[in-house]
Amino acid sequence: MAEKQKQFRAINKTLGKTPNIGPIPADQLFPWSIAVFIALVLHQTFELSWIWTILVAAWGISSWWILTANGSWRILSKFVKPPNWVRIRVTYNPILQNKKKNHRK
């Protein structure tokens, strides 16, 4: 009985991890393919060189990855203005006053 308590419980190592297709995260595959498609359309439309096409595709992929990948809040939270809290003291004035108090005056 004591030996069973000392042994570790086997768990699934893939729990909490995102699926990958090779080095590409699976949730990024579709947006990245759109960025590459847009770069290829620009290549055909404006007759860009392949270097510019690759740079445009890399820019689109990196922009999407920064905005949507895990931990994007670390970068984007710098642009969110925190609320401005102010402490004040106000005297309490009840909306409905007792009839007895008003009647005595």
PyMOL commands that place a pseudoatom at each C-alpha (Angstrom):
pseudoatom trace, name=CA, resn=MET, resi=1, chain=A, elem=C, hetatm=0, pos=[0.000, 0.000, 0.000]
pseudoatom trace, name=CA, resn=ALA, resi=2, chain=A, elem=C, hetatm=0, pos=[2.852, 2.391, 0.853]
pseudoatom trace, name=CA, resn=GLU, resi=3, chain=A, elem=C, hetatm=0, pos=[4.503, 1.713, -2.521]
pseudoatom trace, name=CA, resn=LYS, resi=4, chain=A, elem=C, hetatm=0, pos=[1.403, 2.841, -4.421]
pseudoatom trace, name=CA, resn=GLN, resi=5, chain=A, elem=C, hetatm=0, pos=[1.324, 6.165, -2.574]
pseudoatom trace, name=CA, resn=LYS, resi=6, chain=A, elem=C, hetatm=0, pos=[4.973, 6.915, -3.420]
pseudoatom trace, name=CA, resn=GLN, resi=7, chain=A, elem=C, hetatm=0, pos=[4.539, 6.347, -7.164]
pseudoatom trace, name=CA, resn=PHE, resi=8, chain=A, elem=C, hetatm=0, pos=[3.674, 9.250, -9.404]
pseudoatom trace, name=CA, resn=ARG, resi=9, chain=A, elem=C, hetatm=0, pos=[0.434, 9.224, -11.357]
pseudoatom trace, name=CA, resn=ALA, resi=10, chain=A, elem=C, hetatm=0, pos=[0.907, 9.120, -15.128]
pseudoatom trace, name=CA, resn=ILE, resi=11, chain=A, elem=C, hetatm=0, pos=[-0.647, 12.057, -16.961]
pseudoatom trace, name=CA, resn=ASN, resi=12, chain=A, elem=C, hetatm=0, pos=[-1.010, 13.066, -20.574]
pseudoatom trace, name=CA, resn=LYS, resi=13, chain=A, elem=C, hetatm=0, pos=[1.907, 15.354, -21.486]
pseudoatom trace, name=CA, resn=THR, resi=14, chain=A, elem=C, hetatm=0, pos=[-0.011, 17.016, -24.314]
pseudoatom trace, name=CA, resn=LEU, resi=15, chain=A, elem=C, hetatm=0, pos=[-2.675, 18.517, -22.039]
pseudoatom trace, name=CA, resn=GLY, resi=16, chain=A, elem=C, hetatm=0, pos=[-2.672, 22.301, -22.274]
pseudoatom trace, name=CA, resn=LYS, resi=17, chain=A, elem=C, hetatm=0, pos=[-0.491, 22.424, -25.399]
pseudoatom trace, name=CA, resn=THR, resi=18, chain=A, elem=C, hetatm=0, pos=[-1.626, 23.811, -28.738]
pseudoatom trace, name=CA, resn=PRO, resi=19, chain=A, elem=C, hetatm=0, pos=[-1.577, 21.531, -31.796]
pseudoatom trace, name=CA, resn=ASN, resi=20, chain=A, elem=C, hetatm=0, pos=[1.187, 22.070, -34.346]
pseudoatom trace, name=CA, resn=ILE, resi=21, chain=A, elem=C, hetatm=0, pos=[1.642, 21.122, -37.979]
pseudoatom trace, name=CA, resn=GLY, resi=22, chain=A, elem=C, hetatm=0, pos=[5.409, 20.840, -38.008]
pseudoatom trace, name=CA, resn=PRO, resi=23, chain=A, elem=C, hetatm=0, pos=[6.804, 24.150, -36.738]
pseudoatom trace, name=CA, resn=ILE, resi=24, chain=A, elem=C, hetatm=0, pos=[3.577, 26.024, -37.586]
pseudoatom trace, name=CA, resn=PRO, resi=25, chain=A, elem=C, hetatm=0, pos=[0.897, 26.397, -34.888]
pseudoatom trace, name=CA, resn=ALA, resi=26, chain=A, elem=C, hetatm=0, pos=[-2.350, 24.916, -36.201]
pseudoatom trace, name=CA, resn=ASP, resi=27, chain=A, elem=C, hetatm=0, pos=[-4.452, 27.944, -35.267]
pseudoatom trace, name=CA, resn=GLN, resi=28, chain=A, elem=C, hetatm=0, pos=[-2.109, 30.182, -37.306]
pseudoatom trace, name=CA, resn=LEU, resi=29, chain=A, elem=C, hetatm=0, pos=[-2.085, 28.077, -40.485]
pseudoatom trace, name=CA, resn=PHE, resi=30, chain=A, elem=C, hetatm=0, pos=[-5.159, 29.589, -42.170]
pseudoatom trace, name=CA, resn=PRO, resi=31, chain=A, elem=C, hetatm=0, pos=[-4.321, 33.292, -41.480]
pseudoatom trace, name=CA, resn=TRP, resi=32, chain=A, elem=C, hetatm=0, pos=[-0.725, 32.726, -42.578]
pseudoatom trace, name=CA, resn=SER, resi=33, chain=A, elem=C, hetatm=0, pos=[-1.894, 31.185, -45.833]
pseudoatom trace, name=CA, resn=ILE, resi=34, chain=A, elem=C, hetatm=0, pos=[-4.075, 34.275, -46.407]
pseudoatom trace, name=CA, resn=ALA, resi=35, chain=A, elem=C, hetatm=0, pos=[-1.024, 36.520, -45.845]
pseudoatom trace, name=CA, resn=VAL, resi=36, chain=A, elem=C, hetatm=0, pos=[0.966, 34.479, -48.383]
pseudoatom trace, name=CA, resn=PHE, resi=37, chain=A, elem=C, hetatm=0, pos=[-1.937, 34.597, -50.843]
pseudoatom trace, name=CA, resn=ILE, resi=38, chain=A, elem=C, hetatm=0, pos=[-2.159, 38.402, -50.532]
pseudoatom trace, name=CA, resn=ALA, resi=39, chain=A, elem=C, hetatm=0, pos=[1.610, 38.643, -51.098]
pseudoatom trace, name=CA, resn=LEU, resi=40, chain=A, elem=C, hetatm=0, pos=[1.295, 36.497, -54.232]
pseudoatom trace, name=CA, resn=VAL, resi=41, chain=A, elem=C, hetatm=0, pos=[-1.581, 38.636, -55.532]
pseudoatom trace, name=CA, resn=LEU, resi=42, chain=A, elem=C, hetatm=0, pos=[0.533, 41.758, -54.993]
pseudoatom trace, name=CA, resn=HIS, resi=43, chain=A, elem=C, hetatm=0, pos=[3.406, 40.005, -56.783]
pseudoatom trace, name=CA, resn=GLN, resi=44, chain=A, elem=C, hetatm=0, pos=[1.224, 39.345, -59.823]
pseudoatom trace, name=CA, resn=THR, resi=45, chain=A, elem=C, hetatm=0, pos=[-0.571, 42.699, -59.777]
pseudoatom trace, name=CA, resn=PHE, resi=46, chain=A, elem=C, hetatm=0, pos=[2.390, 45.028, -59.357]
pseudoatom trace, name=CA, resn=GLU, resi=47, chain=A, elem=C, hetatm=0, pos=[5.022, 42.703, -60.844]
pseudoatom trace, name=CA, resn=LEU, resi=48, chain=A, elem=C, hetatm=0, pos=[7.111, 42.779, -57.685]
pseudoatom trace, name=CA, resn=SER, resi=49, chain=A, elem=C, hetatm=0, pos=[10.347, 40.860, -57.351]
pseudoatom trace, name=CA, resn=TRP, resi=50, chain=A, elem=C, hetatm=0, pos=[10.357, 37.688, -55.285]
pseudoatom trace, name=CA, resn=ILE, resi=51, chain=A, elem=C, hetatm=0, pos=[12.328, 39.400, -52.522]
pseudoatom trace, name=CA, resn=TRP, resi=52, chain=A, elem=C, hetatm=0, pos=[9.537, 41.961, -52.040]
pseudoatom trace, name=CA, resn=THR, resi=53, chain=A, elem=C, hetatm=0, pos=[6.934, 39.207, -52.212]
pseudoatom trace, name=CA, resn=ILE, resi=54, chain=A, elem=C, hetatm=0, pos=[8.693, 37.240, -49.471]
pseudoatom trace, name=CA, resn=LEU, resi=55, chain=A, elem=C, hetatm=0, pos=[9.100, 40.387, -47.364]
pseudoatom trace, name=CA, resn=VAL, resi=56, chain=A, elem=C, hetatm=0, pos=[5.385, 41.260, -47.699]
pseudoatom trace, name=CA, resn=ALA, resi=57, chain=A, elem=C, hetatm=0, pos=[4.411, 37.691, -46.773]
pseudoatom trace, name=CA, resn=ALA, resi=58, chain=A, elem=C, hetatm=0, pos=[6.786, 37.718, -43.779]
pseudoatom trace, name=CA, resn=TRP, resi=59, chain=A, elem=C, hetatm=0, pos=[5.400, 41.077, -42.664]
pseudoatom trace, name=CA, resn=GLY, resi=60, chain=A, elem=C, hetatm=0, pos=[1.811, 39.788, -42.841]
pseudoatom trace, name=CA, resn=ILE, resi=61, chain=A, elem=C, hetatm=0, pos=[2.666, 36.571, -41.030]
pseudoatom trace, name=CA, resn=SER, resi=62, chain=A, elem=C, hetatm=0, pos=[4.640, 38.300, -38.276]
pseudoatom trace, name=CA, resn=SER, resi=63, chain=A, elem=C, hetatm=0, pos=[1.967, 40.968, -37.780]
pseudoatom trace, name=CA, resn=TRP, resi=64, chain=A, elem=C, hetatm=0, pos=[-0.752, 38.345, -37.407]
pseudoatom trace, name=CA, resn=TRP, resi=65, chain=A, elem=C, hetatm=0, pos=[1.395, 36.253, -35.085]
pseudoatom trace, name=CA, resn=ILE, resi=66, chain=A, elem=C, hetatm=0, pos=[2.156, 39.208, -32.806]
pseudoatom trace, name=CA, resn=LEU, resi=67, chain=A, elem=C, hetatm=0, pos=[-1.494, 40.218, -32.627]
pseudoatom trace, name=CA, resn=THR, resi=68, chain=A, elem=C, hetatm=0, pos=[-3.059, 36.806, -32.035]
pseudoatom trace, name=CA, resn=ALA, resi=69, chain=A, elem=C, hetatm=0, pos=[-0.460, 34.369, -30.690]
pseudoatom trace, name=CA, resn=ASN, resi=70, chain=A, elem=C, hetatm=0, pos=[-0.293, 33.210, -27.084]
pseudoatom trace, name=CA, resn=GLY, resi=71, chain=A, elem=C, hetatm=0, pos=[0.928, 35.994, -24.862]
pseudoatom trace, name=CA, resn=SER, resi=72, chain=A, elem=C, hetatm=0, pos=[-0.182, 38.743, -27.215]
pseudoatom trace, name=CA, resn=TRP, resi=73, chain=A, elem=C, hetatm=0, pos=[-1.540, 40.573, -24.168]
pseudoatom trace, name=CA, resn=ARG, resi=74, chain=A, elem=C, hetatm=0, pos=[2.073, 41.190, -23.095]
pseudoatom trace, name=CA, resn=ILE, resi=75, chain=A, elem=C, hetatm=0, pos=[2.604, 43.425, -26.114]
pseudoatom trace, name=CA, resn=LEU, resi=76, chain=A, elem=C, hetatm=0, pos=[-0.885, 44.825, -26.640]
pseudoatom trace, name=CA, resn=SER, resi=77, chain=A, elem=C, hetatm=0, pos=[-1.564, 45.617, -22.970]
pseudoatom trace, name=CA, resn=LYS, resi=78, chain=A, elem=C, hetatm=0, pos=[1.003, 48.414, -23.160]
pseudoatom trace, name=CA, resn=PHE, resi=79, chain=A, elem=C, hetatm=0, pos=[-1.417, 50.401, -25.333]
pseudoatom trace, name=CA, resn=VAL, resi=80, chain=A, elem=C, hetatm=0, pos=[-4.422, 50.133, -23.001]
pseudoatom trace, name=CA, resn=LYS, resi=81, chain=A, elem=C, hetatm=0, pos=[-4.834, 53.156, -20.763]
pseudoatom trace, name=CA, resn=PRO, resi=82, chain=A, elem=C, hetatm=0, pos=[-5.539, 52.196, -17.140]
pseudoatom trace, name=CA, resn=PRO, resi=83, chain=A, elem=C, hetatm=0, pos=[-8.583, 53.742, -15.506]
pseudoatom trace, name=CA, resn=ASN, resi=84, chain=A, elem=C, hetatm=0, pos=[-8.141, 56.965, -13.567]
pseudoatom trace, name=CA, resn=TRP, resi=85, chain=A, elem=C, hetatm=0, pos=[-9.455, 56.312, -10.045]
pseudoatom trace, name=CA, resn=VAL, resi=86, chain=A, elem=C, hetatm=0, pos=[-10.122, 59.297, -7.795]
pseudoatom trace, name=CA, resn=ARG, resi=87, chain=A, elem=C, hetatm=0, pos=[-11.031, 59.199, -4.109]
pseudoatom trace, name=CA, resn=ILE, resi=88, chain=A, elem=C, hetatm=0, pos=[-13.520, 61.723, -2.911]
pseudoatom trace, name=CA, resn=ARG, resi=89, chain=A, elem=C, hetatm=0, pos=[-15.648, 62.147, 0.182]
pseudoatom trace, name=CA, resn=VAL, resi=90, chain=A, elem=C, hetatm=0, pos=[-19.308, 63.069, -0.179]
pseudoatom trace, name=CA, resn=THR, resi=91, chain=A, elem=C, hetatm=0, pos=[-21.808, 63.671, 2.597]
pseudoatom trace, name=CA, resn=TYR, resi=92, chain=A, elem=C, hetatm=0, pos=[-24.776, 61.360, 2.567]
pseudoatom trace, name=CA, resn=ASN, resi=93, chain=A, elem=C, hetatm=0, pos=[-28.051, 63.031, 1.572]
pseudoatom trace, name=CA, resn=PRO, resi=94, chain=A, elem=C, hetatm=0, pos=[-30.943, 60.564, 1.535]
pseudoatom trace, name=CA, resn=ILE, resi=95, chain=A, elem=C, hetatm=0, pos=[-33.320, 60.826, -1.379]
pseudoatom trace, name=CA, resn=LEU, resi=96, chain=A, elem=C, hetatm=0, pos=[-36.385, 59.890, 0.637]
pseudoatom trace, name=CA, resn=GLN, resi=97, chain=A, elem=C, hetatm=0, pos=[-36.541, 61.634, 3.981]
pseudoatom trace, name=CA, resn=ASN, resi=98, chain=A, elem=C, hetatm=0, pos=[-38.595, 60.484, 6.948]
pseudoatom trace, name=CA, resn=LYS, resi=99, chain=A, elem=C, hetatm=0, pos=[-41.955, 62.208, 7.316]
pseudoatom trace, name=CA, resn=LYS, resi=100, chain=A, elem=C, hetatm=0, pos=[-41.425, 62.519, 11.068]
pseudoatom trace, name=CA, resn=LYS, resi=101, chain=A, elem=C, hetatm=0, pos=[-38.317, 64.672, 10.657]
pseudoatom trace, name=CA, resn=ASN, resi=102, chain=A, elem=C, hetatm=0, pos=[-39.970, 66.974, 8.110]
pseudoatom trace, name=CA, resn=HIS, resi=103, chain=A, elem=C, hetatm=0, pos=[-43.151, 67.164, 10.184]
pseudoatom trace, name=CA, resn=ARG, resi=104, chain=A, elem=C, hetatm=0, pos=[-41.372, 68.467, 13.305]
pseudoatom trace, name=CA, resn=LYS, resi=105, chain=A, elem=C, hetatm=0, pos=[-39.762, 71.354, 11.456]
for i in range(1, 105): cmd.bond("trace and resi %d" % i, "trace and resi %d" % (i + 1))
show_as sticks, trace
zoom trace
